[in-house]
Amino acid sequence: MRVEGQLVFNSIACILKAVLAGFGLAYLPRDLVATHLADGALIQVLAEWCPPFPGYHLYYPSRRQPTPAFALLVDALRYRGERSR
């Protein structure tokens, strides 16, 4: 398929607005578009090419002394992860 024109964005919100306005296809996080998929404003294409997203992972060197701010972030993420189980 030949496509005319090109849009370039640096914001996911702008990409979502453009795709909702009918400007083409977009590759966006599913949790961001779930309501639009449910109400029929968007449809998923190429589903077999979209592997499931297992979640975010945080890798950091455990041998170094973390900064206090980083230690708080890790503790908060651990707490949130334990609550969701």
Residue frames as a rotation matrix with the C-alpha (Angstrom) as fourth column:
MET 1
0.587 0.810 0.000 0.00
0.810 -0.587 0.000 0.00
0.000 0.000 -1.000 0.00
ARG 2
-0.414 -0.688 0.596 1.41
0.664 -0.676 -0.319 3.36
0.623 0.264 0.737 -0.96
VAL 3
0.385 0.475 -0.791 1.14
0.897 -0.394 0.200 5.95
-0.216 -0.787 -0.578 1.79
GLU 4
0.103 -0.279 0.955 1.31
0.479 -0.827 -0.294 9.69
0.872 0.488 0.049 1.18
GLY 5
0.429 0.037 0.903 2.71
-0.508 -0.816 0.275 12.01
0.747 -0.576 -0.331 3.82
GLN 6
-0.168 -0.532 -0.830 4.35
0.582 0.626 -0.519 11.40
0.795 -0.570 0.205 7.13
LEU 7
0.695 0.345 0.630 3.61
-0.328 -0.628 0.705 12.40
0.640 -0.697 -0.324 10.69
VAL 8
-0.261 -0.800 -0.541 6.26
0.452 0.394 -0.800 12.47
0.853 -0.453 0.258 13.39
PHE 9
0.695 0.550 0.463 5.42
-0.206 -0.465 0.861 12.91
0.689 -0.694 -0.210 17.08
ASN 10
-0.538 -0.838 -0.089 7.36
-0.115 0.178 -0.977 13.08
0.835 -0.516 -0.192 20.30
SER 11
-0.668 0.417 0.617 4.35
-0.716 -0.134 -0.685 12.48
-0.203 -0.899 0.388 22.53
ILE 12
-0.921 0.380 0.087 2.18
0.388 0.917 0.094 9.40
-0.044 0.120 -0.992 22.97
ALA 13
-0.213 0.883 -0.419 -0.79
0.353 -0.330 -0.875 11.68
-0.911 -0.334 -0.241 23.65
CYS 14
-0.154 0.101 -0.983 -0.36
-0.746 -0.664 0.049 13.31
-0.648 0.741 0.178 20.22
ILE 15
-0.932 -0.182 -0.312 -0.08
-0.342 0.721 0.602 9.92
0.115 0.668 -0.735 18.54
LEU 16
-0.683 0.730 0.023 -3.32
0.608 0.586 -0.536 8.81
-0.404 -0.352 -0.844 20.21
LYS 17
-0.032 0.679 -0.734 -5.12
-0.103 -0.733 -0.673 12.00
-0.994 0.055 0.093 19.14
ALA 18
-0.455 -0.217 -0.863 -3.95
-0.835 -0.232 0.499 11.52
-0.309 0.948 -0.075 15.55
VAL 19
-0.986 0.078 -0.145 -5.01
0.017 0.925 0.380 7.88
0.164 0.372 -0.914 15.33
LEU 20
-0.436 0.884 -0.169 -8.40
0.584 0.135 -0.801 8.69
-0.685 -0.448 -0.575 16.90
ALA 21
0.030 0.401 -0.916 -8.82
-0.432 -0.821 -0.374 11.39
-0.902 0.407 0.148 14.25
GLY 22
0.798 0.388 0.461 -8.26
0.138 0.627 -0.767 8.76
-0.587 0.675 0.447 11.56
PHE 23
0.546 -0.647 -0.532 -4.74
-0.814 -0.559 -0.157 9.65
-0.195 0.519 -0.832 10.42
GLY 24
0.086 -0.528 -0.845 -3.54
-0.649 0.613 -0.450 6.05
0.756 0.587 -0.290 10.24
LEU 25
0.633 0.038 -0.773 -2.08
0.346 0.880 0.326 3.26
0.692 -0.474 0.544 12.32
ALA 26
0.234 -0.582 0.779 -0.27
-0.812 -0.557 -0.172 3.58
0.534 -0.592 -0.603 15.64
TYR 27
0.040 -0.320 -0.946 1.75
0.406 0.871 -0.278 1.30
0.913 -0.373 0.165 17.87
LEU 28
-0.115 0.070 0.991 0.65
-0.695 -0.718 -0.030 2.22
0.709 -0.692 0.131 21.40
PRO 29
-0.969 -0.216 0.122 0.60
-0.231 0.602 -0.765 0.56
0.091 -0.769 -0.633 24.83
ARG 30
-0.513 0.811 -0.281 -2.55
0.429 0.526 0.735 -1.53
0.743 0.256 -0.618 25.23
ASP 31
-0.270 0.434 -0.860 -3.43
0.941 -0.071 -0.332 -0.07
-0.205 -0.898 -0.389 28.63
LEU 32
-0.795 -0.065 -0.603 -3.49
0.029 -0.997 0.069 3.38
-0.606 0.037 0.795 27.03
VAL 33
-0.742 0.485 -0.463 -5.97
-0.632 -0.276 0.724 2.40
0.223 0.830 0.512 24.31
ALA 34
-0.937 0.347 -0.049 -8.05
0.346 0.894 -0.284 -0.22
-0.055 -0.283 -0.957 26.17
THR 35
-0.282 0.888 -0.364 -11.10
0.195 -0.318 -0.928 2.04
-0.939 -0.332 -0.084 26.56
HIS 36
-0.165 0.175 -0.971 -10.94
-0.839 -0.543 0.045 3.10
-0.519 0.821 0.236 22.90
LEU 37
-0.891 -0.141 -0.431 -10.75
-0.354 0.811 0.466 -0.54
0.284 0.568 -0.772 21.83
ALA 38
-0.791 0.611 -0.042 -13.69
0.473 0.566 -0.676 -1.44
-0.389 -0.554 -0.736 24.09
ASP 39
-0.024 0.848 -0.529 -15.94
0.030 -0.529 -0.848 1.33
-0.999 -0.037 -0.013 22.76
GLY 40
0.408 0.202 0.890 -15.02
0.779 0.432 -0.455 0.64
-0.476 0.879 0.019 19.13
ALA 41
0.831 -0.153 -0.535 -13.21
-0.283 -0.944 -0.170 3.93
-0.479 0.293 -0.828 18.48
LEU 42
-0.122 -0.904 -0.409 -10.10
-0.986 0.064 0.151 1.88
-0.110 0.422 -0.900 17.61
ILE 43
0.956 0.291 -0.029 -9.57
-0.293 0.950 -0.109 -1.63
-0.004 0.112 0.994 16.31
GLN 44
0.178 -0.922 0.343 -6.52
-0.461 0.229 0.857 -3.81
-0.869 -0.311 -0.384 16.82
VAL 45
0.870 -0.027 -0.493 -4.67
-0.455 0.344 -0.822 -4.91
0.192 0.939 0.287 13.71
LEU 46
0.111 -0.870 -0.480 -1.81
-0.361 0.415 -0.835 -7.38
0.926 0.266 -0.268 13.39
ALA 47
0.682 0.254 0.686 -2.68
-0.722 0.086 0.686 -8.96
0.116 -0.963 0.242 16.74
GLU 48
0.940 -0.334 -0.069 -0.47
0.338 0.939 0.058 -11.95
0.046 -0.078 0.996 16.03
TRP 49
0.120 -0.928 0.352 2.52
0.522 -0.243 -0.817 -9.57
0.844 0.282 0.456 15.84
CYS 50
0.078 -0.016 0.997 1.81
-0.643 -0.765 0.038 -8.06
0.762 -0.644 -0.069 19.28
PRO 51
-0.348 -0.248 -0.904 3.30
0.396 0.835 -0.381 -10.28
0.850 -0.491 -0.192 21.99
PRO 52
0.741 0.629 -0.236 1.84
0.456 -0.214 0.864 -9.98
0.493 -0.748 -0.445 25.50
PHE 53
-0.033 -0.713 0.700 3.58
-0.310 -0.659 -0.686 -7.49
0.950 -0.239 -0.199 27.76
PRO 54
0.101 0.069 -0.993 4.56
0.678 0.725 0.119 -9.17
0.728 -0.685 0.026 31.04
GLY 55
0.930 0.231 -0.287 5.27
0.368 -0.621 0.692 -5.90
-0.018 -0.749 -0.662 32.82
TYR 56
0.605 -0.730 0.319 8.19
-0.484 -0.655 -0.581 -3.70
0.632 0.197 -0.749 33.65
HIS 57
0.698 -0.498 -0.514 11.40
0.690 0.660 0.298 -4.95
0.191 -0.563 0.804 35.21
LEU 58
0.837 -0.469 0.283 14.01
-0.511 -0.854 0.097 -3.01
0.196 -0.226 -0.954 37.09
TYR 59
0.628 -0.729 -0.272 17.61
0.691 0.683 -0.235 -4.12
0.357 -0.040 0.933 36.88
TYR 60
0.717 -0.454 0.529 20.23
-0.523 -0.852 -0.021 -2.48
0.460 -0.262 -0.848 39.04
PRO 61
-0.155 -0.857 -0.492 23.61
-0.044 0.504 -0.863 -3.42
0.987 -0.112 -0.116 40.50
SER 62
0.811 0.553 -0.190 22.96
0.118 0.163 0.979 -4.84
0.573 -0.817 0.067 43.96
ARG 63
0.214 -0.816 -0.536 26.60
0.947 0.307 -0.089 -4.53
0.237 -0.489 0.839 45.04
ARG 64
-0.640 -0.428 0.638 26.65
0.338 -0.902 -0.267 -0.74
0.690 0.045 0.722 44.96
GLN 65
-0.627 0.424 -0.653 25.24
0.605 -0.263 -0.751 1.41
-0.490 -0.867 -0.092 47.71
PRO 66
-0.123 0.635 0.762 22.03
0.883 -0.280 0.376 2.90
0.453 0.719 -0.527 46.24
THR 67
-0.848 -0.041 0.529 21.16
-0.098 -0.968 -0.232 6.54
0.521 -0.248 0.817 46.72
PRO 68
-0.816 0.579 0.009 18.36
0.051 0.087 -0.995 7.17
-0.576 -0.811 -0.101 49.26
ALA 69
-0.164 0.788 -0.593 15.97
-0.847 -0.421 -0.324 8.23
-0.505 0.449 0.737 46.49
PHE 70
-0.316 -0.009 -0.949 16.64
-0.737 0.632 0.240 5.08
0.597 0.775 -0.206 44.47
ALA 71
-0.975 -0.051 -0.215 16.24
0.095 0.783 -0.615 2.88
0.200 -0.620 -0.759 47.56
LEU 72
-0.541 0.838 -0.076 12.83
-0.307 -0.281 -0.909 4.48
-0.783 -0.468 0.409 48.22
LEU 73
-0.064 0.496 -0.866 11.78
-0.998 -0.057 0.042 3.83
-0.028 0.866 0.499 44.62
VAL 74
-0.627 -0.228 -0.745 12.78
-0.351 0.936 0.009 0.16
0.695 0.267 -0.667 44.82
ASP 75
-0.955 0.295 -0.033 10.92
0.148 0.380 -0.913 -0.24
-0.257 -0.877 -0.406 48.14
ALA 76
-0.307 0.886 -0.348 7.80
-0.640 -0.463 -0.613 1.42
-0.704 0.035 0.709 46.71
LEU 77
-0.120 0.227 -0.967 7.83
-0.923 0.332 0.192 -0.81
0.365 0.915 0.170 43.64
ARG 78
-0.870 -0.201 -0.451 8.31
-0.044 0.941 -0.334 -3.92
0.492 -0.271 -0.828 45.76
TYR 79
-0.788 0.615 0.013 5.41
-0.054 -0.048 -0.997 -2.88
-0.613 -0.787 0.071 48.01
ARG 80
-0.099 0.773 -0.626 3.16
-0.899 -0.339 -0.277 -2.21
-0.426 0.536 0.729 45.04
GLY 81
-0.378 -0.130 -0.916 4.11
-0.696 0.693 0.189 -5.53
0.610 0.709 -0.353 43.45
GLU 82
-0.979 -0.002 -0.204 3.34
0.132 0.757 -0.640 -7.46
0.156 -0.653 -0.741 46.64
ARG 83
-0.561 0.821 -0.111 -0.04
-0.346 -0.354 -0.869 -5.73
-0.752 -0.449 0.482 47.01
SER 84
-0.070 0.565 -0.822 -1.14
-0.993 -0.120 0.003 -6.67
-0.097 0.816 0.570 43.50
ARG 85
-0.803 -0.281 -0.525 -0.57
-0.377 0.922 0.083 -10.39
0.461 0.264 -0.847 44.03
